[in-house]
Amino acid sequence: MGQALAHASWPEGVRLHRPTRADLDLTSGPALAEAFARTPFAAVINAAAFTAVDAAETQPDEAFLANAEVPARLAE
């Protein structure tokens, strides 16, 4: 989804900020706080997710973190 968003047509003046996993650890509260303090975002589109359904059964904590806790932090 992130790639599709990156290649979409956006209105003039809209700038996408697409940090990689290496650039921004979404699971880190302090890293998120720093990123939001550094860049004044008008909107946030979260394209990150734990999508490996079978793996989610054996890694429920990681799936919950990616699909529930991270979006909650971004919403804050």
C-alpha positions in Angstrom: 0.0 0.0 0.0 2.8 2.4 0.8 4.3 2.0 -2.7 0.8 2.7 -4.3 0.5 5.8 -2.2 4.0 6.9 -3.2 3.1 6.6 -6.9 -0.4 8.2 -6.6 -1.2 11.6 -8.0 -1.3 14.2 -5.1 -2.5 17.8 -5.2 0.1 20.4 -5.8 1.9 21.3 -2.5 1.3 17.9 -0.9 4.6 16.3 0.1 4.8 12.7 1.3 7.2 11.8 4.0 7.9 8.1 3.7 10.5 7.0 6.3 11.8 3.4 5.9 11.9 1.0 8.8 15.6 1.9 9.2 14.7 5.6 9.4 11.8 5.3 11.9 10.9 2.6 14.3 7.2 2.8 14.5 7.2 0.7 17.6 9.3 3.2 19.5 7.3 5.9 21.3 10.3 8.2 21.7 11.2 7.8 18.0 7.6 8.7 17.0 7.6 11.7 19.3 10.8 12.9 17.8 9.6 12.5 14.2 6.4 14.4 14.9 8.3 17.1 16.7 10.8 17.5 13.8 8.2 17.6 11.0 4.8 19.3 11.3 2.5 16.8 9.5 -1.0 17.9 8.3 -2.1 14.3 8.1 -0.9 10.8 8.7 -1.5 7.7 6.5 -0.4 4.6 8.2 0.5 1.9 5.6 2.4 -0.3 8.0 0.8 -3.5 9.2 1.5 -7.1 10.3 -0.2 -8.9 7.4 1.1 -12.4 7.8 -2.1 -14.0 9.0 -0.6 -17.4 9.8 2.4 -15.9 11.6 0.0 -13.7 13.7 -1.2 -16.9 15.3 2.3 -17.7 16.6 3.4 -14.1 17.1 0.3 -12.4 18.6 2.3 -9.8 20.5 4.1 -8.6 17.4 0.8 -8.5 15.4 -1.0 -6.6 18.2 1.8 -4.1 18.4 1.8 -3.4 14.6 -1.9 -3.5 14.1 -3.3 -1.9 17.3 -0.7 -0.2 19.4 1.3 1.6 16.6 -1.9 3.0 15.0 -3.1 4.2 18.5 0.3 6.0 19.0 0.1 7.6 15.6 -3.5 8.8 16.4 -2.3 10.4 19.6 
